[in-house]
Amino acid sequence: MSDWQYAQTSKDEELAQLYFFSMKKSQPGGEVYFRITIKEFAAPPPGMSARFFAEADKAVNQKIAAVVPFGFGESLRGALSECMRMIRQYPYAGEEQC
């Protein structure tokens, strides 16, 4: 356990260290870049058993049922891999026009 985790005095604080990654997805319409943020919690938040949670910065599968790629894991690699799997699995249709 890293020493930063001892700064948390209550699980309600949900102290987390952040990691940032970038992924390029090539598809017929061109290349799309995703930023993936991973939170390493000092202690898993209530209702969550994994210490690592990954989430992409944009939704995929927008034309059917939009979903923001995410992943959980007991390791940084596990959460990152799950999030990247969702990015690969679903198409990205572009930003919505207002």
C-alpha positions in Angstrom: 0.0 0.0 0.0 1.4 3.4 -1.0 1.8 6.0 1.7 -0.7 8.5 0.0 -3.5 6.1 0.9 -3.0 6.7 4.6 -4.0 10.4 4.1 -7.7 9.2 3.9 -9.3 9.1 7.3 -12.7 7.9 6.2 -13.9 5.8 3.3 -16.6 8.5 2.6 -13.7 10.7 1.3 -13.1 8.4 -1.6 -9.5 9.5 -2.0 -8.1 8.4 -5.4 -5.0 8.8 -7.4 -5.6 9.6 -11.1 -3.8 8.1 -14.1 -4.3 9.3 -17.7 -4.0 7.4 -20.9 -4.6 8.1 -24.6 -5.9 5.6 -27.1 -6.3 6.1 -30.9 -9.1 4.2 -32.6 -8.9 3.9 -36.4 -12.2 3.4 -38.1 -13.6 4.0 -41.6 -14.5 7.6 -40.9 -11.0 8.4 -39.6 -9.1 8.3 -36.4 -10.6 9.1 -33.0 -8.6 9.8 -29.9 -9.9 8.8 -26.5 -8.6 10.0 -23.1 -9.0 7.3 -20.4 -8.9 8.3 -16.8 -8.3 5.7 -14.1 -9.0 6.2 -10.5 -7.0 4.1 -8.0 -9.0 4.4 -4.8 -7.4 4.2 -1.3 -10.3 1.9 -0.4 -13.1 0.8 -2.8 -16.1 3.1 -2.6 -19.4 1.6 -1.2 -20.9 -0.8 -3.6 -17.7 -1.3 -5.5 -15.3 -4.1 -4.8 -12.4 -3.1 -7.2 -9.8 -0.5 -6.3 -9.4 0.7 -9.9 -12.0 2.3 -12.1 -11.4 3.4 -15.7 -13.6 5.7 -17.8 -13.2 7.2 -21.3 -13.9 10.8 -22.1 -16.5 10.2 -24.8 -19.4 7.8 -25.6 -19.4 5.1 -28.3 -22.3 3.4 -30.0 -24.3 6.7 -30.1 -26.7 5.6 -32.9 -28.1 2.6 -31.0 -27.5 3.1 -27.3 -24.7 5.4 -26.3 -22.4 4.2 -23.6 -19.2 5.7 -22.1 -16.6 2.9 -22.0 -15.5 1.9 -18.5 -13.7 -0.8 -16.7 -13.2 -2.1 -13.2 -10.2 -4.1 -11.9 -8.0 -5.1 -9.1 -5.1 -3.7 -11.1 -4.5 -0.6 -13.2 -4.0 -2.9 -16.2 -7.2 -4.8 -15.6 -9.4 -1.6 -15.5 -7.6 -0.1 -18.5 -7.9 -3.3 -20.6 -11.7 -3.5 -19.9 -12.2 0.1 -20.9 -10.1 -0.3 -24.1 -12.1 -3.5 -25.0 -15.3 -1.5 -25.0 -13.8 1.3 -27.1 -12.7 -1.4 -29.7 -16.0 -3.2 -29.6 -18.3 -0.3 -30.4 -18.2 2.3 -33.2 -17.8 6.0 -32.5 -20.2 8.2 -34.4 -18.8 11.6 -33.7 -19.8 14.5 -31.5 -23.5 15.4 -31.3 -24.4 18.6 -33.1 -26.5 21.1 -31.1 
